[in-house]
Amino acid sequence: MTQLGDDGVSNAGQISVELSEDEALVLFDWLARFNERKDVDLADQAVGRILWDIE
């Protein structure tokens, strides 16, 4: 079953996360600092890609 968002567009395979402005700022700051690090050792390259894409 395909779910439609409020605008009538399919959002299959997507989720939404609601954050306060403060929470969003902290998450963005953490992602930005994480992506600047050169010594990050992730077990899976896909995890790094997802974190980079979120920023």
N, CA, C, O and CB atoms as a CASP TS submission, in Angstrom:
PFRMAT TS
TARGET T0000
AUTHOR 0000-0000-0000
METHOD Language model
MODEL 1
PARENT N/A
ATOM      1  N   MET     1       0.843  -1.177   0.000  1.00  0.00           N
ATOM      2  CA  MET     1       0.000   0.000   0.000  1.00  0.00           C
ATOM      3  C   MET     1       0.891   1.244   0.000  1.00  0.00           C
ATOM      4  O   MET     1       1.780   1.374   0.842  1.00  0.00           O
ATOM      5  CB  MET     1      -0.961  -0.004   1.222  1.00  0.00           C
ATOM      6  N   THR     2       0.658   2.136  -0.922  1.00  0.00           N
ATOM      7  CA  THR     2       1.420   3.368  -1.019  1.00  0.00           C
ATOM      8  C   THR     2       0.776   4.446  -0.162  1.00  0.00           C
ATOM      9  O   THR     2      -0.424   4.703  -0.254  1.00  0.00           O
ATOM     10  CB  THR     2       1.523   3.829  -2.479  1.00  0.00           C
ATOM     11  N   GLN     3       1.592   5.066   0.669  1.00  0.00           N
ATOM     12  CA  GLN     3       1.079   6.155   1.492  1.00  0.00           C
ATOM     13  C   GLN     3       1.319   7.465   0.782  1.00  0.00           C
ATOM     14  O   GLN     3       2.349   7.659   0.138  1.00  0.00           O
ATOM     15  CB  GLN     3       1.736   6.163   2.887  1.00  0.00           C
ATOM     16  N   LEU     4       0.361   8.361   0.904  1.00  0.00           N
ATOM     17  CA  LEU     4       0.496   9.680   0.316  1.00  0.00           C
ATOM     18  C   LEU     4       0.697  10.706   1.415  1.00  0.00           C
ATOM     19  O   LEU     4       0.064  10.637   2.468  1.00  0.00           O
ATOM     20  CB  LEU     4      -0.732  10.030  -0.538  1.00  0.00           C
ATOM     21  N   GLY     5       1.573  11.648   1.164  1.00  0.00           N
ATOM     22  CA  GLY     5       1.784  12.728   2.115  1.00  0.00           C
ATOM     23  C   GLY     5       0.625  13.713   2.059  1.00  0.00           C
ATOM     24  O   GLY     5      -0.331  13.527   1.306  1.00  0.00           O
ATOM     25  N   ASP     6       0.723  14.746   2.854  1.00  0.00           N
ATOM     26  CA  ASP     6      -0.325  15.768   2.908  1.00  0.00           C
ATOM     27  C   ASP     6      -0.551  16.435   1.558  1.00  0.00           C
ATOM     28  O   ASP     6      -1.643  16.929   1.277  1.00  0.00           O
ATOM     29  CB  ASP     6       0.028  16.818   3.942  1.00  0.00           C
ATOM     30  N   ASP     7       0.492  16.445   0.721  1.00  0.00           N
ATOM     31  CA  ASP     7       0.369  17.087  -0.584  1.00  0.00           C
ATOM     32  C   ASP     7      -0.074  16.119  -1.674  1.00  0.00           C
ATOM     33  O   ASP     7      -0.116  16.485  -2.848  1.00  0.00           O
ATOM     34  CB  ASP     7       1.682  17.717  -0.971  1.00  0.00           C
ATOM     35  N   GLY     8      -0.405  14.878  -1.292  1.00  0.00           N
ATOM     36  CA  GLY     8      -0.875  13.885  -2.248  1.00  0.00           C
ATOM     37  C   GLY     8       0.222  13.179  -3.016  1.00  0.00           C
ATOM     38  O   GLY     8      -0.062  12.382  -3.910  1.00  0.00           O
ATOM     39  N   VAL     9       1.467  13.457  -2.682  1.00  0.00           N
ATOM     40  CA  VAL     9       2.612  12.842  -3.356  1.00  0.00           C
ATOM     41  C   VAL     9       3.047  11.614  -2.567  1.00  0.00           C
ATOM     42  O   VAL     9       3.060  11.632  -1.336  1.00  0.00           O
ATOM     43  CB  VAL     9       3.793  13.855  -3.501  1.00  0.00           C
ATOM     44  N   SER    10       3.400  10.551  -3.276  1.00  0.00           N
ATOM     45  CA  SER    10       3.846   9.323  -2.624  1.00  0.00           C
ATOM     46  C   SER    10       5.115   9.578  -1.829  1.00  0.00           C
ATOM     47  O   SER    10       6.044  10.227  -2.310  1.00  0.00           O
ATOM     48  CB  SER    10       4.079   8.212  -3.658  1.00  0.00           C
ATOM     49  N   ASN    11       5.144   9.060  -0.606  1.00  0.00           N
ATOM     50  CA  ASN    11       6.351   9.162   0.213  1.00  0.00           C
ATOM     51  C   ASN    11       6.836   7.774   0.595  1.00  0.00           C
ATOM     52  O   ASN    11       7.406   7.584   1.669  1.00  0.00           O
ATOM     53  CB  ASN    11       6.089  10.007   1.475  1.00  0.00           C
ATOM     54  N   ALA    12       6.612   6.806  -0.284  1.00  0.00           N
ATOM     55  CA  ALA    12       7.041   5.432  -0.034  1.00  0.00           C
ATOM     56  C   ALA    12       8.550   5.388   0.161  1.00  0.00           C
ATOM     57  O   ALA    12       9.302   5.981  -0.612  1.00  0.00           O
ATOM     58  CB  ALA    12       6.620   4.506  -1.195  1.00  0.00           C
ATOM     59  N   GLY    13       8.980   4.692   1.184  1.00  0.00           N
ATOM     60  CA  GLY    13      10.402   4.544   1.453  1.00  0.00           C
ATOM     61  C   GLY    13      11.020   5.725   2.177  1.00  0.00           C
ATOM     62  O   GLY    13      12.241   5.779   2.325  1.00  0.00           O
ATOM     63  N   GLN    14      10.225   6.657   2.623  1.00  0.00           N
ATOM     64  CA  GLN    14      10.749   7.815   3.334  1.00  0.00           C
ATOM     65  C   GLN    14      10.101   7.915   4.703  1.00  0.00           C
ATOM     66  O   GLN    14       8.977   7.458   4.910  1.00  0.00           O
ATOM     67  CB  GLN    14      10.515   9.107   2.530  1.00  0.00           C
ATOM     68  N   ILE    15      10.826   8.517   5.632  1.00  0.00           N
ATOM     69  CA  ILE    15      10.262   8.796   6.948  1.00  0.00           C
ATOM     70  C   ILE    15      10.500  10.263   7.260  1.00  0.00           C
ATOM     71  O   ILE    15      11.370  10.901   6.666  1.00  0.00           O
ATOM     72  CB  ILE    15      10.886   7.876   8.047  1.00  0.00           C
ATOM     73  N   SER    16       9.743  10.780   8.171  1.00  0.00           N
ATOM     74  CA  SER    16       9.925  12.156   8.623  1.00  0.00           C
ATOM     75  C   SER    16      10.247  12.141  10.104  1.00  0.00           C
ATOM     76  O   SER    16       9.711  11.337  10.867  1.00  0.00           O
ATOM     77  CB  SER    16       8.663  13.019   8.337  1.00  0.00           C
ATOM     78  N   VAL    17      11.125  13.039  10.493  1.00  0.00           N
ATOM     79  CA  VAL    17      11.500  13.192  11.895  1.00  0.00           C
ATOM     80  C   VAL    17      11.198  14.630  12.274  1.00  0.00           C
ATOM     81  O   VAL    17      11.655  15.566  11.618  1.00  0.00           O
ATOM     82  CB  VAL    17      13.018  12.830  12.146  1.00  0.00           C
ATOM     83  N   GLU    18      10.433  14.795  13.326  1.00  0.00           N
ATOM     84  CA  GLU    18      10.119  16.138  13.793  1.00  0.00           C
ATOM     85  C   GLU    18      11.071  16.509  14.916  1.00  0.00           C
ATOM     86  O   GLU    18      11.215  15.782  15.898  1.00  0.00           O
ATOM     87  CB  GLU    18       8.648  16.236  14.264  1.00  0.00           C
ATOM     88  N   LEU    19      11.721  17.663  14.749  1.00  0.00           N
ATOM     89  CA  LEU    19      12.674  18.167  15.737  1.00  0.00           C
ATOM     90  C   LEU    19      12.326  19.606  16.073  1.00  0.00           C
ATOM     91  O   LEU    19      11.797  20.344  15.242  1.00  0.00           O
ATOM     92  CB  LEU    19      14.133  18.063  15.215  1.00  0.00           C
ATOM     93  N   SER    20      12.628  19.991  17.298  1.00  0.00           N
ATOM     94  CA  SER    20      12.512  21.406  17.641  1.00  0.00           C
ATOM     95  C   SER    20      13.646  22.140  16.920  1.00  0.00           C
ATOM     96  O   SER    20      14.568  21.509  16.403  1.00  0.00           O
ATOM     97  CB  SER    20      12.574  21.635  19.211  1.00  0.00           C
ATOM     98  N   GLU    21      13.576  23.456  16.888  1.00  0.00           N
ATOM     99  CA  GLU    21      14.654  24.219  16.254  1.00  0.00           C
ATOM    100  C   GLU    21      15.984  23.967  16.953  1.00  0.00           C
ATOM    101  O   GLU    21      17.018  23.845  16.296  1.00  0.00           O
ATOM    102  CB  GLU    21      14.330  25.718  16.266  1.00  0.00           C
ATOM    103  N   ASP    22      15.963  23.889  18.282  1.00  0.00           N
ATOM    104  CA  ASP    22      17.193  23.624  19.029  1.00  0.00           C
ATOM    105  C   ASP    22      17.752  22.243  18.703  1.00  0.00           C
ATOM    106  O   ASP    22      18.957  22.095  18.499  1.00  0.00           O
ATOM    107  CB  ASP    22      16.939  23.743  20.533  1.00  0.00           C
ATOM    108  N   GLU    23      16.889  21.236  18.652  1.00  0.00           N
ATOM    109  CA  GLU    23      17.325  19.873  18.335  1.00  0.00           C
ATOM    110  C   GLU    23      17.900  19.807  16.932  1.00  0.00           C
ATOM    111  O   GLU    23      18.919  19.153  16.708  1.00  0.00           O
ATOM    112  CB  GLU    23      16.161  18.883  18.473  1.00  0.00           C
ATOM    113  N   ALA    24      17.256  20.479  15.985  1.00  0.00           N
ATOM    114  CA  ALA    24      17.736  20.480  14.596  1.00  0.00           C
ATOM    115  C   ALA    24      19.112  21.135  14.507  1.00  0.00           C
ATOM    116  O   ALA    24      19.981  20.658  13.777  1.00  0.00           O
ATOM    117  CB  ALA    24      16.734  21.214  13.674  1.00  0.00           C
ATOM    118  N   LEU    25      19.309  22.218  15.242  1.00  0.00           N
ATOM    119  CA  LEU    25      20.597  22.902  15.235  1.00  0.00           C
ATOM    120  C   LEU    25      21.695  22.016  15.804  1.00  0.00           C
ATOM    121  O   LEU    25      22.791  21.950  15.249  1.00  0.00           O
ATOM    122  CB  LEU    25      20.511  24.201  16.025  1.00  0.00           C
ATOM    123  N   VAL    26      21.408  21.338  16.903  1.00  0.00           N
ATOM    124  CA  VAL    26      22.397  20.441  17.513  1.00  0.00           C
ATOM    125  C   VAL    26      22.721  19.283  16.564  1.00  0.00           C
ATOM    126  O   VAL    26      23.887  18.922  16.406  1.00  0.00           O
ATOM    127  CB  VAL    26      21.875  19.896  18.869  1.00  0.00           C
ATOM    128  N   LEU    27      21.702  18.703  15.938  1.00  0.00           N
ATOM    129  CA  LEU    27      21.932  17.607  14.997  1.00  0.00           C
ATOM    130  C   LEU    27      22.761  18.079  13.816  1.00  0.00           C
ATOM    131  O   LEU    27      23.707  17.400  13.417  1.00  0.00           O
ATOM    132  CB  LEU    27      20.600  17.024  14.509  1.00  0.00           C
ATOM    133  N   PHE    28      22.426  19.229  13.250  1.00  0.00           N
ATOM    134  CA  PHE    28      23.191  19.754  12.122  1.00  0.00           C
ATOM    135  C   PHE    28      24.640  20.006  12.509  1.00  0.00           C
ATOM    136  O   PHE    28      25.555  19.658  11.763  1.00  0.00           O
ATOM    137  CB  PHE    28      22.558  21.040  11.602  1.00  0.00           C
ATOM    138  N   ASP    29      24.853  20.615  13.681  1.00  0.00           N
ATOM    139  CA  ASP    29      26.206  20.894  14.141  1.00  0.00           C
ATOM    140  C   ASP    29      27.005  19.603  14.299  1.00  0.00           C
ATOM    141  O   ASP    29      28.166  19.529  13.897  1.00  0.00           O
ATOM    142  CB  ASP    29      26.172  21.661  15.465  1.00  0.00           C
ATOM    143  N   TRP    30      26.373  18.586  14.889  1.00  0.00           N
ATOM    144  CA  TRP    30      27.060  17.302  15.070  1.00  0.00           C
ATOM    145  C   TRP    30      27.406  16.673  13.719  1.00  0.00           C
ATOM    146  O   TRP    30      28.516  16.176  13.533  1.00  0.00           O
ATOM    147  CB  TRP    30      26.187  16.336  15.896  1.00  0.00           C
ATOM    148  N   LEU    31      26.461  16.693  12.779  1.00  0.00           N
ATOM    149  CA  LEU    31      26.722  16.124  11.457  1.00  0.00           C
ATOM    150  C   LEU    31      27.844  16.872  10.746  1.00  0.00           C
ATOM    151  O   LEU    31      28.702  16.254  10.116  1.00  0.00           O
ATOM    152  CB  LEU    31      25.452  16.151  10.606  1.00  0.00           C
ATOM    153  N   ALA    32      27.839  18.189  10.842  1.00  0.00           N
ATOM    154  CA  ALA    32      28.883  18.978  10.191  1.00  0.00           C
ATOM    155  C   ALA    32      30.256  18.650  10.766  1.00  0.00           C
ATOM    156  O   ALA    32      31.219  18.472  10.021  1.00  0.00           O
ATOM    157  CB  ALA    32      28.594  20.475  10.340  1.00  0.00           C
ATOM    158  N   ARG    33      30.346  18.568  12.106  1.00  0.00           N
ATOM    159  CA  ARG    33      31.630  18.227  12.733  1.00  0.00           C
ATOM    160  C   ARG    33      32.042  16.804  12.386  1.00  0.00           C
ATOM    161  O   ARG    33      33.221  16.543  12.151  1.00  0.00           O
ATOM    162  CB  ARG    33      31.547  18.392  14.258  1.00  0.00           C
ATOM    163  N   PHE    34      31.090  15.886  12.352  1.00  0.00           N
ATOM    164  CA  PHE    34      31.378  14.497  12.006  1.00  0.00           C
ATOM    165  C   PHE    34      31.949  14.410  10.593  1.00  0.00           C
ATOM    166  O   PHE    34      32.923  13.696  10.356  1.00  0.00           O
ATOM    167  CB  PHE    34      30.107  13.632  12.127  1.00  0.00           C
ATOM    168  N   ASN    35      31.348  15.129   9.666  1.00  0.00           N
ATOM    169  CA  ASN    35      31.776  15.075   8.266  1.00  0.00           C
ATOM    170  C   ASN    35      33.120  15.735   8.032  1.00  0.00           C
ATOM    171  O   ASN    35      33.770  15.455   7.024  1.00  0.00           O
ATOM    172  CB  ASN    35      30.748  15.725   7.391  1.00  0.00           C
ATOM    173  N   GLU    36      33.558  16.608   8.937  1.00  0.00           N
ATOM    174  CA  GLU    36      34.861  17.263   8.806  1.00  0.00           C
ATOM    175  C   GLU    36      36.001  16.388   9.309  1.00  0.00           C
ATOM    176  O   GLU    36      37.160  16.633   8.972  1.00  0.00           O
ATOM    177  CB  GLU    36      34.859  18.576   9.558  1.00  0.00           C
ATOM    178  N   ARG    37      35.694  15.383  10.101  1.00  0.00           N
ATOM    179  CA  ARG    37      36.736  14.526  10.680  1.00  0.00           C
ATOM    180  C   ARG    37      37.365  13.645   9.611  1.00  0.00           C
ATOM    181  O   ARG    37      36.683  13.144   8.717  1.00  0.00           O
ATOM    182  CB  ARG    37      36.156  13.653  11.806  1.00  0.00           C
ATOM    183  N   LYS    38      38.660  13.468   9.715  1.00  0.00           N
ATOM    184  CA  LYS    38      39.398  12.619   8.770  1.00  0.00           C
ATOM    185  C   LYS    38      39.635  11.223   9.333  1.00  0.00           C
ATOM    186  O   LYS    38      39.947  10.298   8.584  1.00  0.00           O
ATOM    187  CB  LYS    38      40.738  13.265   8.411  1.00  0.00           C
ATOM    188  N   ASP    39      39.488  11.063  10.653  1.00  0.00           N
ATOM    189  CA  ASP    39      39.839   9.805  11.309  1.00  0.00           C
ATOM    190  C   ASP    39      38.629   8.931  11.637  1.00  0.00           C
ATOM    191  O   ASP    39      38.720   8.045  12.488  1.00  0.00           O
ATOM    192  CB  ASP    39      40.600  10.093  12.569  1.00  0.00           C
ATOM    193  N   VAL    40      37.522   9.167  10.984  1.00  0.00           N
ATOM    194  CA  VAL    40      36.321   8.386  11.261  1.00  0.00           C
ATOM    195  C   VAL    40      36.458   7.011  10.620  1.00  0.00           C
ATOM    196  O   VAL    40      36.762   6.896   9.433  1.00  0.00           O
ATOM    197  CB  VAL    40      35.052   9.111  10.740  1.00  0.00           C
ATOM    198  N   ASP    41      36.231   5.977  11.412  1.00  0.00           N
ATOM    199  CA  ASP    41      36.318   4.607  10.917  1.00  0.00           C
ATOM    200  C   ASP    41      34.940   3.960  11.038  1.00  0.00           C
ATOM    201  O   ASP    41      34.557   3.488  12.109  1.00  0.00           O
ATOM    202  CB  ASP    41      37.395   3.788  11.702  1.00  0.00           C
ATOM    203  N   LEU    42      34.210   3.946   9.942  1.00  0.00           N
ATOM    204  CA  LEU    42      32.882   3.350   9.941  1.00  0.00           C
ATOM    205  C   LEU    42      32.965   1.919   9.432  1.00  0.00           C
ATOM    206  O   LEU    42      33.713   1.621   8.500  1.00  0.00           O
ATOM    207  CB  LEU    42      31.906   4.180   9.079  1.00  0.00           C
ATOM    208  N   ALA    43      32.200   1.052  10.046  1.00  0.00           N
ATOM    209  CA  ALA    43      32.195  -0.350   9.644  1.00  0.00           C
ATOM    210  C   ALA    43      31.576  -0.510   8.257  1.00  0.00           C
ATOM    211  O   ALA    43      31.880  -1.473   7.553  1.00  0.00           O
ATOM    212  CB  ALA    43      31.432  -1.201  10.670  1.00  0.00           C
ATOM    213  N   ASP    44      30.726   0.408   7.865  1.00  0.00           N
ATOM    214  CA  ASP    44      30.018   0.299   6.597  1.00  0.00           C
ATOM    215  C   ASP    44      30.050   1.654   5.899  1.00  0.00           C
ATOM    216  O   ASP    44      29.661   2.659   6.494  1.00  0.00           O
ATOM    217  CB  ASP    44      28.555  -0.184   6.810  1.00  0.00           C
ATOM    218  N   GLN    45      30.501   1.699   4.658  1.00  0.00           N
ATOM    219  CA  GLN    45      30.566   2.953   3.916  1.00  0.00           C
ATOM    220  C   GLN    45      29.188   3.573   3.734  1.00  0.00           C
ATOM    221  O   GLN    45      29.073   4.793   3.624  1.00  0.00           O
ATOM    222  CB  GLN    45      31.212   2.726   2.562  1.00  0.00           C
ATOM    223  N   ALA    46      28.143   2.755   3.701  1.00  0.00           N
ATOM    224  CA  ALA    46      26.790   3.267   3.526  1.00  0.00           C
ATOM    225  C   ALA    46      26.394   4.167   4.693  1.00  0.00           C
ATOM    226  O   ALA    46      25.671   5.146   4.505  1.00  0.00           O
ATOM    227  CB  ALA    46      25.795   2.110   3.387  1.00  0.00           C
ATOM    228  N   VAL    47      26.858   3.845   5.885  1.00  0.00           N
ATOM    229  CA  VAL    47      26.546   4.669   7.060  1.00  0.00           C
ATOM    230  C   VAL    47      27.146   6.059   6.869  1.00  0.00           C
ATOM    231  O   VAL    47      26.474   7.065   7.098  1.00  0.00           O
ATOM    232  CB  VAL    47      27.087   4.009   8.373  1.00  0.00           C
ATOM    233  N   GLY    48      28.385   6.117   6.458  1.00  0.00           N
ATOM    234  CA  GLY    48      29.033   7.402   6.217  1.00  0.00           C
ATOM    235  C   GLY    48      28.323   8.196   5.135  1.00  0.00           C
ATOM    236  O   GLY    48      28.154   9.409   5.251  1.00  0.00           O
ATOM    237  N   ARG    49      27.916   7.512   4.097  1.00  0.00           N
ATOM    238  CA  ARG    49      27.214   8.194   3.002  1.00  0.00           C
ATOM    239  C   ARG    49      25.885   8.781   3.482  1.00  0.00           C
ATOM    240  O   ARG    49      25.547   9.914   3.140  1.00  0.00           O
ATOM    241  CB  ARG    49      26.968   7.219   1.833  1.00  0.00           C
ATOM    242  N   ILE    50      25.146   8.024   4.262  1.00  0.00           N
ATOM    243  CA  ILE    50      23.864   8.511   4.781  1.00  0.00           C
ATOM    244  C   ILE    50      24.079   9.733   5.667  1.00  0.00           C
ATOM    245  O   ILE    50      23.365  10.726   5.532  1.00  0.00           O
ATOM    246  CB  ILE    50      23.137   7.400   5.571  1.00  0.00           C
ATOM    247  N   LEU    51      25.054   9.670   6.569  1.00  0.00           N
ATOM    248  CA  LEU    51      25.329  10.813   7.443  1.00  0.00           C
ATOM    249  C   LEU    51      25.766  12.026   6.647  1.00  0.00           C
ATOM    250  O   LEU    51      25.379  13.147   6.974  1.00  0.00           O
ATOM    251  CB  LEU    51      26.398  10.457   8.466  1.00  0.00           C
ATOM    252  N   TRP    52      26.565  11.825   5.607  1.00  0.00           N
ATOM    253  CA  TRP    52      27.007  12.932   4.764  1.00  0.00           C
ATOM    254  C   TRP    52      25.820  13.515   4.011  1.00  0.00           C
ATOM    255  O   TRP    52      25.697  14.736   3.911  1.00  0.00           O
ATOM    256  CB  TRP    52      28.099  12.467   3.776  1.00  0.00           C
ATOM    257  N   ASP    53      24.945  12.667   3.479  1.00  0.00           N
ATOM    258  CA  ASP    53      23.773  13.138   2.729  1.00  0.00           C
ATOM    259  C   ASP    53      22.806  13.906   3.614  1.00  0.00           C
ATOM    260  O   ASP    53      22.191  14.871   3.161  1.00  0.00           O
ATOM    261  CB  ASP    53      23.052  11.964   2.083  1.00  0.00           C
ATOM    262  N   ILE    54      22.661  13.494   4.871  1.00  0.00           N
ATOM    263  CA  ILE    54      21.740  14.180   5.784  1.00  0.00           C
ATOM    264  C   ILE    54      22.185  15.614   6.008  1.00  0.00           C
ATOM    265  O   ILE    54      21.356  16.520   6.094  1.00  0.00           O
ATOM    266  CB  ILE    54      21.650  13.438   7.130  1.00  0.00           C
ATOM    267  N   GLU    55      23.506  15.823   6.102  1.00  0.00           N
ATOM    268  CA  GLU    55      23.990  17.166   6.346  1.00  0.00           C
ATOM    269  C   GLU    55      23.627  18.024   5.171  1.00  0.00           C
ATOM    270  O   GLU    55      23.939  19.215   5.156  1.00  0.00           O
ATOM    271  CB  GLU    55      25.503  17.186   6.595  1.00  0.00           C
TER
END
